């Protein structure tokens, strides 16, 4: 086994991982509550970029309703992320990166 080929493989894997990370950061998703009063603006790398909360609604709602809407918005984002991941990324490339 050649040590240099292992290093080369690791460098290739790292480059592919960075490329995939960049793709994920560029893919923007919005998760929103059912009443559309709370929205999460996130990317496919699961980085929160912004949050929208309707101020008028917030001033006349309970903390429990706010929590419920936050959970709904996050679940919506998660569903969209799963669909994006399934359709956007080359499964053969992922398998290759994982040595499958």
JOGIQUI-V872071 format. One record per helix or strand of 3 or more residues. SS is the DSSP state (h for helix, s for strand). FROM is the first residue (numbers start at 1). TO is the last residue. If there is no record, write none. Layout:
SS FROM TO
SS FROM TO
This chain:
h 3 26
s 28 32
s 38 43
s 48 53
h 55 59
h 63 88
h 91 97
